[in-house]
């Protein structure tokens, strides 16, 4: 499995995933509506909300590059508030359906795609988290049109894997994605933990997202599986015990959790994918 279609390859995770794939001997192709600011692989302009265009692009790339093996589907409106609610839901659900459909028609061997931490119930304005660290045992609890689009994506993946049992569909529930230049701003959050309490002070480096994408291509998985992908730590210097006691008193803390350890559990991703985040904001500030 070496030739990989990356939809949304011009985006934050897409650029990192393409770099990760290149470093490990893969041959990625970028499908996006705009060229990448880091144009290191061939680019095909594609509107993933158009099924015919999506299938045509997949077929054309397959022909030109002598067969493609898998797709990493990252194309999406990447969060709530980036577009009107209806447009966010429609764009994300339709583009995901189209990418899944094209992958099946082309007979690709694996689909890796970007789900979201928002399915863990955040932001926790209406109700606190059921427990911490958050993990995949929590039922999807979308609280926005963006999160709902990702919940629909996970349900689509479950049924596509049922229709196409030879194709694993692997959803990566990325935490709030950061690039190295973002870390300078973390100091501003230390005096006001409420700025980041919406996801239990979580984040993930885009390069670790790229690592997770590659590992999801390589892991021994069947059916439809979803994984939380976060950094190893929180965005805060204050200890978790203080933060949870102040903002989420009474919430159960499961297991031994370090004082700045992530409250979005990577345990399943570590166990099944071999995921081990390499980057922390603390190394850059």
N, C-alpha and C positions, 0 to 999 in steps of 0.2 A: 504494500500500500504506500505509494510514493507520490502520485500525482493528485493534488488536492485543490478543489475549487473552494475559494474563500469568499463568501458573499459579505459585503460590508468591509472588505479588506482595506479600505481607505480610512476607516475609523480608528478610534483609540485602541481597542482590543485587536482589531484587524491588522493594524501595522505591526503590533507586537507579535501576534500569532504568525504572521508571514515571516518575520525575522527568525522566530524560534524554529519554524519549519525548515527554512533555508539552512540554519546552523546544524540541523540534524539530517540533512541529505534529502529532504523532500523537495518537490517541484510544485509550489503553489501558483495558482492563477487568481487574480483579483477581479471579482465582479462587484461593481458599485455604480452609483449614479454619477460620481465624480472621481477624478484621478486621485491617487494617493500623494500626500506631501513627501512620502518616502518611496519613490517609484522604483522598486528593486525587482519587480516581477511583471509579467505581462498583465495588461489591464483590458477588461471588456466592459463597456458602458452598458448597464442593464437596469431596467426598472423592475424590481422583483415583485411589484404589485400587479404586474401584467403576466398572467400565466403563460400565454403564448410566447411572449418575449423571454420569459425565464426558461422555458423548455428549449426554445431555439438557441439561446446562449449556451445552455448546458450541452446540447447536441453539437453545436459548432465547436466549442472548446474541446469536447471529446474527440472530434474528428481531427482538428488541427494538431492536437497534442498527443495523438495516438492512444487515446483512452485515458479516462480519469478514474480514480479509485474511490474517492470519498469527498464529502462536502463538509466544510465548517461554516454553518449559517450564522452570521453575526449581524446581517443587515437588519436595521430596525430604527425606529425613533427611540433613542436610548434612555428615556426617562419621562416622568410625569412633568407636565408644564412646558415641554418643548414644542408642542403643537396642541390644537384644540383636542379635547378628550376623545371625540368621535373619530377624528383623524388618526390619533395615536392608536386607538383600538383597531381601526380598520387596516391601517398600514401594517401593523405588526402581525395581526392574525392572517391577513391575506398573503403577505410576503412569506410567512412561515409555511402556510399551506402550499404555496407555489413551489418553494424550495424543496419541501418534503415530496411533493408530487413529481417534480423533475428528477430528483434523486432516484425515486422508485422506477420511473420510466427509463432512466438511463442504466439502471441496474448497478448503481454504486453499492459498495460493500459496507458503508457506514455513514451515519449522519451525526455530526456533533453540532450542537446549537446553543445559543445564548438564551438561557432562562434568566431568572433574577432572584436576588435576595428578598425582593418585595413580597414574594409569596410566603415568607415566614411571618407575615402579619404586620409588618411595619408600614407606615409609622405608627407607633403605639400611643396614639392620641385617644382613641375611644376605649381601648382596653390594654392593659399591660401584657407583656409576653407571658405565655403559659409557664415557661421555665427558661433557664439559661444554663449553659450555652444553647442557642437555637440550633436545631438540626433537622434532618430530613424526616424524622418521625412526626413532626408537626403537619397536620393537614394543610393544604394550600389555603391561605386566607387573604385573598386580594382586597385591597382597600383603595384602589384607584383604577382608572381605565387602563393605565400602563400595566399594572400588576395583573389585571383581569386578562389582558392580551397574552401575558406569559402563562397564566393558568390555562387558557385555551390552547396555547402551544404545547404544554405538557400533556393535556388530554388528547390533542391531535397526535402527538408522538406515540402515546400509548396505543391508539388505534392503528396508526400507520405500521407500528411494529407487529401488530396482530395480523394486518393484511399482508405484510412483507416480513415474515419471520426470519429471513436470512439477513435482514438489515438491522443492526442495533441503532437505536435513537438515544443519544446521550445528551441530556440537558445539563448545562452548567449554570448554577444559580450564583452568578457573580455578585460580590459585594460592590460597594461604591468604588468605581475604578479610578485610580490615580496614576499620574505619570510623575517622573522625578521632579519636574519643575513645579508640581503642585505642593511639594512638601514644605516649601518655605512658608506657606500660609498656615501650617498646622499650629504654629506657636500662638496664633490669634485665638484659637479655640480653647486654650488651656484655662482661661479665666471664666469661661461660660460653657459648661458641659451641655447645656440645653441645645446648643447649636447642632450637636451631633448625636443626641440621645435617640433620634428617630430610628436608628438601626443598631442600637447598643454600641455606638462608637466604633463601628466597623469600617473597613476599607480593604482594598486589594490593589497591589501594583499591577499595571497592565502587563508587565513582563511575566508575572506569575500567572496571569490569565492566559498568556501565550503558552506557558508550560502546561497548564491544565488542558488546553486544546490539543496539544500534541499527545499528551498522555492518554487522553480520551480516544485518540485514534488507535493507540497501541494496546489498551487494556483488554483483557479477556471478558467481554460483556455480551450478553444477548438481551433481546427484548428492549424495553424502555426503562432507563435509569436516570435519576437526577441527583446532582451533587452540589452541595454548598462549596463555594470557592472564595476564600477570604485570606487576608494576611494572617500571620501568626500572632499579631498583637492588635491592640486597639489604637485609636488616634490620640489617646489621652496619656498624660503622665500620672494623673491621679489613679489610685488603685481601684480595681473593680469592686472590692468590698465596700468602699466609700460611695462610689457612684451608684451601685445597685441599692444600697441602703437609703440613699437620699432620694433617688428618682423612681425606683421600683421596689419599695419596701414590701416584704412578704412574698416576692417572687422566689420560687425554689431555685437554688443553685445546685445543679447536678454534677457530682464528681468534684475532684480537686481542680480548681481553676487558678492559674497564676494571676498575680495582681495586675498585670497588663496584658494577659493572654486574651486572644480573641474570644468574644462571646457569640460568635457565629462558628459553629464547630466544623473543622476540616476533617474530622475523624473518618467519616465514610470515604471521602476523596483520598485520604492517605492510605486507607486499607485497600481500596479497590483499584484506584488509579496509580497509587504511588506518589501522589501529590505532596510536595513539601515546599511551602513558600520560601523564597530566597531573599525577598526584599522587604525591608522595614524602613519607614520614614525616619526612624531614629538614627540610621546610618548616614543620613543626608542633611541633618539639621545641626 
